[in-house]
Amino acid sequence: MSDLEKFRSETRAWLEANCPPDMRLPLEDDDDRFWGGRKAKFKSDGQRLWFERMSARGWIVPEWPKEYGGGGLSREEGKILRGEMRKLGCRSPLDSFGIWMLGPALLKYGTEAQKREYLPQIARGEIRWCQGYSEPNSGSDLASLATRAEDKSDHFLVNGQKIWTSYADKADWIFCLVRTDSAAPKHLGISFVLFDMKTPGVSTKPILLISGMSPFCETFFDDVRVPKANVVGELNKGWEVAKYLLTHEREMISAIGLGAGRPLGQIAADSLGTEDGVLADACLRADIARLEIDTLAFQLALERTGDLLKAKQASPAISSMLKYYGAELNKRRHELLMSAGGSDALEWESERSRRGEQARAWLRTKGNSIEGGTGEVQLNVVAKRILELPGA
Ligand SMILES: Cc1cc2nc3c(=O)[nH]c(=O)nc-3n(C[C@H](O)[C@H](O)[C@H](O)COP(=O)(O)OP(=O)(O)OC[C@H]3O[C@@H](n4cnc5c(N)ncnc54)[C@H](O)[C@@H]3O)c2cc1C
């Protein structure tokens, strides 16, 4: 047996023995996710056990180096672990912007002191992070951002406003883009800083969405003191860090294209019933089959591009292609779920619809093609940096 095959069989046996049964069930709603942080509470004993067991092995961040709280697995071993978890239906033990976005940026641009300070905290789920990029007048044109950080010799004084800051009211710390040189061309005067959301002068105000939920906020900074040691990367070169982080954010968002929860065909069969074991509506059957095949192909594309990126054989811009396609797949999946649910799927408040869970989730997918950069902007990036189209 090769080393990797041995690793696979040991991993499978360990997961079977250690992943609690309730952590192998599809997520029912967003509350089933564990986000960690100072205010975190486990929803069940199973969720706590699963987090603690994975944490003890370093498998919350399996491919990070061991000295920063990771599992030290190779890319191949990481793929095997993810594949075996998928087969058993294991939930993610921790969802975290720290893992998906900040961690990779710190591994590349952080000082040794920053890596030793923040990465193990992320791996232990102790700090919940939010992302302070967008501003009321700077979304797609992010580099025009206006939040200022004034040099006060031993610290920065930050003033300004961010918007659409996901979970800012629940987060402990923020990774934030600030302008540190107003005279320089817009991309060259930005720095990437980290600070505690409890710092005096930071406040948040939730924004209510079309889905009736409020997962994000306006975030205000009023004379916020930020230590100079909290700049990641070089002063005024935060745009480089920001772009690198965005490639990871886009890869993370693209994974929503894989879907989660029960198979679509099963949901449709439960809702509409079957004739001779199949859905009566041939068009719906064909749409579901097409989506499932596209999803499988996309899963392979994600694995392959992950390998290519790791081997530095693909343009980082490929994350824009994946993000675009993943967002579209997820929107298609939810359109089909709505079709399969018939008029029941439109219920908004009733108990049997779990307070309109399906309709709210469908509305939430509309944001997939906005968050992390809009679909139009991703297509621009693909045209320019991958296809190198003339005039793009
Ligand atoms: C669910 C969700 C979560 C989010 N979470 C966060 C977060 O945690 N932190 C954070 O900082 N931000 C977050 N955002 C904000 C997100 O990054 C911005 O909404 C996004 O970058 C677009 O910016 P904007 O809303 O200002 O739209 P605009 O930039 O004003 O765009 C408006 C429209 O113009 C189009 N457009 C703009 N420029 C071009 C162009 N050059 N070519 C073609 N079309 C163009 C866009 O595609 C869009 O359709 C989140 C957004 C959503 C929906």
The ligand as a Tripos MOL2 file, in Angstrom:
@<TRIPOS>MOLECULE
LIG
   53    58     1     0     0
SMALL
NO_CHARGES

@<TRIPOS>ATOM
      1 C1        -23.5210   39.0170    0.7750 C.3       1 LIG1
      2 C2        -22.4520   40.0700    0.7120 C.ar      1 LIG1
      3 C3        -21.4480   40.0680    1.6570 C.ar      1 LIG1
      4 C4        -20.4450   41.0480    1.6220 C.ar      1 LIG1
      5 N1        -19.4910   41.0500    2.5990 N.ar      1 LIG1
      6 C5        -18.5390   42.0050    2.6010 C.ar      1 LIG1
      7 C6        -17.5780   42.0540    3.6490 C.ar      1 LIG1
      8 O1        -17.5900   41.2370    4.5800 O.2       1 LIG1
      9 N2        -16.6600   43.0290    3.6230 N.ar      1 LIG1
     10 C7        -16.5990   43.9510    2.6230 C.ar      1 LIG1
     11 O2        -15.6970   44.7940    2.6430 O.2       1 LIG1
     12 N3        -17.5140   43.9470    1.6060 N.ar      1 LIG1
     13 C8        -18.4740   42.9970    1.5840 C.ar      1 LIG1
     14 N4        -19.4320   42.9790    0.5880 N.ar      1 LIG1
     15 C9        -19.4420   44.0690   -0.4110 C.3       1 LIG1
     16 C10       -19.0030   43.6550   -1.8060 C.3       1 LIG1
     17 O3        -17.6250   43.4000   -1.8560 O.3       1 LIG1
     18 C11       -19.4060   44.7990   -2.7570 C.3       1 LIG1
     19 O4        -20.8280   44.8860   -2.7280 O.3       1 LIG1
     20 C12       -18.9490   44.5490   -4.1710 C.3       1 LIG1
     21 O5        -17.5480   44.6690   -4.2680 O.3       1 LIG1
     22 C13       -19.6080   45.5280   -5.1820 C.3       1 LIG1
     23 O6        -19.4680   46.8270   -4.7660 O.3       1 LIG1
     24 P1        -20.7350   47.8230   -4.7110 P.3       1 LIG1
     25 O7        -21.8000   47.1360   -3.9400 O.co2     1 LIG1
     26 O8        -20.2640   49.1330   -4.2330 O.co2     1 LIG1
     27 O9        -21.2490   47.9300   -6.2110 O.3       1 LIG1
     28 P2        -20.6710   48.8870   -7.3820 P.3       1 LIG1
     29 O10       -19.1820   48.7520   -7.4380 O.co2     1 LIG1
     30 O11       -21.2350   50.2510   -7.1760 O.co2     1 LIG1
     31 O12       -21.3070   48.2190   -8.6470 O.3       1 LIG1
     32 C14       -22.6430   48.4940   -9.0740 C.3       1 LIG1
     33 C15       -22.8550   47.7570  -10.3870 C.3       1 LIG1
     34 O13       -21.9570   48.2620  -11.3770 O.3       1 LIG1
     35 C16       -21.2090   47.1890  -11.9670 C.3       1 LIG1
     36 N5        -19.8470   47.6340  -12.2490 N.ar      1 LIG1
     37 C17       -19.0400   48.3680  -11.4480 C.ar      1 LIG1
     38 N6        -17.8400   48.5550  -12.0290 N.ar      1 LIG1
     39 C18       -17.8760   47.8950  -13.2130 C.ar      1 LIG1
     40 C19       -16.9410   47.7070  -14.2750 C.ar      1 LIG1
     41 N7        -15.6940   48.2060  -14.2170 N.pl3     1 LIG1
     42 N8        -17.3180   46.9430  -15.3420 N.ar      1 LIG1
     43 C20       -18.5790   46.3990  -15.4080 C.ar      1 LIG1
     44 N9        -19.5210   46.5810  -14.4300 N.ar      1 LIG1
     45 C21       -19.1680   47.2910  -13.3440 C.ar      1 LIG1
     46 C22       -21.2020   46.1010  -10.9060 C.3       1 LIG1
     47 O14       -20.9800   44.8230  -11.4900 O.3       1 LIG1
     48 C23       -22.5830   46.2570  -10.2950 C.3       1 LIG1
     49 O15       -23.5270   45.5730  -11.0790 O.3       1 LIG1
     50 C24       -20.4460   42.0170    0.5990 C.ar      1 LIG1
     51 C25       -21.4630   42.0160   -0.3650 C.ar      1 LIG1
     52 C26       -22.4650   41.0600   -0.3080 C.ar      1 LIG1
     53 C27       -23.5490   41.0780   -1.3370 C.3       1 LIG1
@<TRIPOS>BOND
     1     1     2 1
     2     2     3 ar
     3     2    52 ar
     4     3     4 ar
     5     4     5 ar
     6     4    50 ar
     7     5     6 ar
     8     6     7 ar
     9     6    13 1
    10     7     8 2
    11     7     9 ar
    12     9    10 ar
    13    10    11 2
    14    10    12 ar
    15    12    13 ar
    16    13    14 ar
    17    14    15 1
    18    14    50 ar
    19    15    16 1
    20    16    17 1
    21    16    18 1
    22    18    19 1
    23    18    20 1
    24    20    21 1
    25    20    22 1
    26    22    23 1
    27    23    24 1
    28    24    25 2
    29    24    26 1
    30    24    27 1
    31    27    28 1
    32    28    29 2
    33    28    30 1
    34    28    31 1
    35    31    32 1
    36    32    33 1
    37    33    34 1
    38    33    48 1
    39    34    35 1
    40    35    36 1
    41    35    46 1
    42    36    37 ar
    43    36    45 ar
    44    37    38 ar
    45    38    39 ar
    46    39    40 ar
    47    39    45 ar
    48    40    41 1
    49    40    42 ar
    50    42    43 ar
    51    43    44 ar
    52    44    45 ar
    53    46    47 1
    54    46    48 1
    55    48    49 1
    56    50    51 ar
    57    51    52 ar
    58    52    53 1
@<TRIPOS>SUBSTRUCTURE
     1 LIG1         1 GROUP 0 **** ****
